[in-house]
Amino acid sequence: MLDFFTILSKGGFVLWCYTFQGIKTNISEPVNALIKGVILQERGGSSRFDHGSLTLKYKLDNEFELVFVVGYQKILSLTYIDKFIDDVHRTFRDLYRQKLENSGFIKLIKEEFEYGEKFLKMLKAAEAIKVQTKMKDFHESEKSKKTVKSLKMDKKEKDKKVENEVVAPVVAKASPKASPKARGGKIVGSTESDEVSKNREAFIQRQLGGGKKKEAPKKSEPKPKGKKARVWENGGTTKDEAAYDYSSKTNGDSEQPLVNERQELLDVELAMVGTASGAIKDLEVNEDDSDDEDEYEEEEVQSKKSSGMFGVFRGLVGSKALTKENLTPVLDKMRDHLIGKNVAADIADKLCLSVAGKLEGKVLGTFSSVASTVKQCLNESLVQILTPKRRVDILRDVLDAQRSKRPYVITFCGVNGVGKSTNLAKICFWLVENGFRVLIAACDTFRAGAVEQLRTHVARLNTLHPAENHGGSKTVFLFEKGYGKDAAGIAMQAINAARDQRYDVVLVDTAGRMQDNEPLMRSLAKLIAINSPDLVLFVGEALVGNEAVDQLVKFNQALADFSQIQNPRLIDGIVLTKFDTIDDKVGAAISMTYTTGQPIVFVGTGQSYPDLRSLNAKAIVHALLK
């Protein structure tokens, strides 16, 4: 039984709606969720959308910009829904095509439809077809037609059948010289037992290498007795010590070169001061490549680019509506192109299905219009996916926390080796550049050297921004309790210390953990549930493809399962690291954003403190479609 069926425009104007008697369902809430979460967010890879206890199936009409939506209870398994919604879509278009072509859907909103009777007839016919498709009885099956005698096999016949199955391949592989001529499946002049024995002997000889002369083993040269000293390449002796001693120089002062080297390094670091104040800079678009907007407008350019991702549209010439058959070749090529750019395979499939859903049914003309429309459609979908649903403005939020006289808390989490501590130091440098005092909580009590790494960063940051700028107190302070302690307890003590000492921001560094490590995931969920940070950032590599989806899904699932609170905190944003190592394989950004729907807040583009950028959606799409 269905709950409702509605026909509306992509903008949300309802043309027609039918609700079934006895069912009290607020259709506005699930339909609005479908429009906001799927249609407007370019996530139309599946025609099914779940909202609460309801399942919504929808179909897009791209020619007239309409959406056909049917809702029913999630626990029901209705096999006729897909065919039914196709039938309603077809009949509605046939009835009101002329009005839709002349004045669009705006005029139809004011009219009263006489579509209820036809709709109920189609529903009744669809349900009747569903009742007829039932499972076959045993008497209707092929097995019931066989007799009991035909299912039994005599033991002698069974043994003979097995023997023939063993002998047949041996006879087929036997050489002509070793096997006599055969007629009708039997060897002339021999009995069956002789035939079997000869074939077995021939098979054994072949397995043992019979018929091939074995070469005599070569006599090995006698090994010299005793041990021989190994001579290392570029080894050197004690006589070469003076050549490798770089501590003493010609000026007679052995400490001076080391002092000069440290001074040069300090000068380079001091040059960073003042470069990261204000908002984070956007990723730069590579302007070397020519703009592709008019790439397919001229025939000459089209011929050069015909071998590219959109070259398969060469045959789509003429005014005809695009169908699934027309779009399949380019979607396959588009999928391979996206996977080649490091987009996860599942996400690439959904993106292609979303683009196909937007294009199917559109009437287009020449090759150039088809290719440019497909490219524009994919571009819009990718930009919409990468555009965050909400803006994460950390500087504004820190100022709000200051007014409340509390520190702003950011927790970093992720798998091993992705660069959590390094990018935490970059974000700390950016916050200090904007005049905030930062406390770093060393909650990675698992990895050896984690506290020492943070201590080194804190020393460098305090050198770049001396304490005199803040009344003598340290600009960056490291709160650490050593190794093997409870991370959640250390984070709580650090937040309390930051509140007492008037620090503006607390950056919580956690241990790297694989997404399948349940004890460590429980520890992370406990830390976040107890301390309730303002922002939970997942740090991920730009190098990964399918693994990015698995990491994000399992981290979110673990935070939801192990928090033991009613509304658990999940990942709020993403830090994408090592972005300078991937060239144009930027698909991880698409995979991560599509999976969680959360924004990429920071992008790491190098090894120095100012190498931090904010995501530029157009730059990512430009690199992805190259």
VENKA-V478849 format. One record per helix or strand of 3 or more residues. SS is the DSSP state (~ for helix, > for strand). FROM is the first residue (numbers start at 1). LEN is the number of residues. If there is no record, write none. Layout:
# VENKA-V478849
SS;FROM;LEN
SS;FROM;LEN
This chain:
# VENKA-V478849
>;2;8
>;14;6
~;27;13
>;48;4
>;54;8
>;66;8
~;81;29
~;116;17
~;138;3
~;143;3
~;148;4
~;155;19
~;192;16
~;238;7
~;256;15
~;299;6
~;311;5
~;324;17
~;345;15
~;367;20
~;394;10
>;408;7
~;420;14
>;438;6
~;450;15
~;467;4
>;476;4
~;487;14
>;505;6
~;518;14
>;535;7
~;546;17
>;573;5
~;579;3
~;587;10
>;600;5
>;612;3
~;617;8
